[in-house]
Amino acid sequence: MPNEEDQMSFDIWCDLLERELKLALEDLAKVRKAEKAQARNTCHMLRAALANARHYLSEIQDSLKN
């Protein structure tokens, strides 16, 4: 059974993942509306948000192994 500290860490990782996925969705909407030059910059932001989300998901998976 997870202790309170483990549960807090899990909840924090989930919150961080949720935030990054929301940012990625917002960036995707911007890419769709943007001109090509501006879309390129937004794609970089989208890629960063997805990379962060991937990291947070990895942390969640690791916490579930324990």
Protein Blocks (a to p, Z undefined) as FASTA:
>chain_A
ZZfklmmmmmmmmmmmmmmmmmmmmmmmmmmmpcfklmmmmmmmmmmmmmmmmmmmmmmm
mmmmZZ
